Amino acid sequence: MTKLPQVSHERVVRVLKRAGFYTLREGKHIAMTDDKHIVIVPRHHVIKPGTLKQILDAAELSPDRFRELL
């Protein structure tokens, strides 16, 4: 398994948009969907690898695909 980087929530949102997700609502967390999956992204300055893994699992994105879209 490849190590996941620590990234900001803005970069995670940007990657999810490139993967076909769009924003449902924003507040302390950002809810995004691609009409099949709902993904919640917390507004943290740095999203830790464990949290990022949960986001990618919910979005059904592999870590390698995430890196490609960065």
C-alpha positions as CSV (number, residue, x, y, z in Angstrom):
1,M,0.0,0.0,0.0
2,T,1.3,3.4,-0.9
3,K,1.5,6.1,1.8
4,L,-1.1,8.9,1.6
5,P,0.1,12.5,1.8
6,Q,-1.2,15.1,4.2
7,V,-3.1,17.6,2.2
8,S,-5.4,20.6,2.8
9,H,-9.1,20.3,2.4
10,E,-9.0,22.6,-0.6
11,R,-6.8,20.1,-2.5
12,V,-9.1,17.2,-1.6
13,V,-12.1,19.1,-2.9
14,R,-10.2,20.0,-6.1
15,V,-9.3,16.3,-6.6
16,L,-12.9,15.2,-6.0
17,K,-14.2,17.8,-8.5
18,R,-11.8,16.5,-11.1
19,A,-13.1,13.0,-10.3
20,G,-16.7,14.1,-11.1
21,F,-18.0,15.2,-7.7
22,Y,-19.8,18.4,-7.0
23,T,-20.6,20.3,-3.8
24,L,-24.0,19.7,-2.1
25,R,-23.5,22.1,0.8
26,E,-20.7,23.8,2.8
27,G,-20.3,24.7,6.4
28,K,-17.8,23.3,8.9
29,H,-17.7,20.3,6.5
30,I,-18.1,20.1,2.8
31,A,-20.6,17.6,1.5
32,M,-19.9,16.4,-2.1
33,T,-21.6,13.8,-4.3
34,D,-21.3,12.3,-7.8
35,D,-24.9,11.0,-7.6
36,K,-23.7,7.6,-6.4
37,H,-21.6,8.5,-3.3
38,I,-21.8,11.1,-0.7
39,V,-18.4,12.3,0.7
40,I,-17.9,14.6,3.7
41,V,-14.7,16.6,3.7
42,P,-13.8,18.4,7.0
43,R,-12.4,21.9,6.7
44,H,-9.0,21.2,8.3
45,H,-5.8,23.0,7.3
46,V,-4.2,19.6,7.1
47,I,-6.2,16.4,6.5
48,K,-4.3,13.5,8.0
49,P,-3.7,10.3,6.0
50,G,-6.2,8.3,8.1
51,T,-9.0,10.8,7.4
52,L,-7.9,11.0,3.7
53,K,-8.2,7.2,3.5
54,Q,-11.7,7.3,4.8
55,I,-12.7,10.0,2.3
56,L,-11.1,8.1,-0.6
57,D,-12.9,4.9,0.5
58,A,-16.2,6.7,0.6
59,A,-15.6,8.1,-2.9
60,E,-14.3,4.7,-4.2
61,L,-11.0,6.4,-5.3
62,S,-7.7,4.6,-5.1
63,P,-4.7,6.3,-3.6
64,D,-2.9,6.1,-6.9
65,R,-5.9,7.7,-8.7
66,F,-5.9,10.4,-6.1
67,R,-2.2,11.1,-6.8
68,E,-2.9,11.3,-10.5
69,L,-5.6,13.9,-10.0
70,L,-3.5,16.0,-7.6
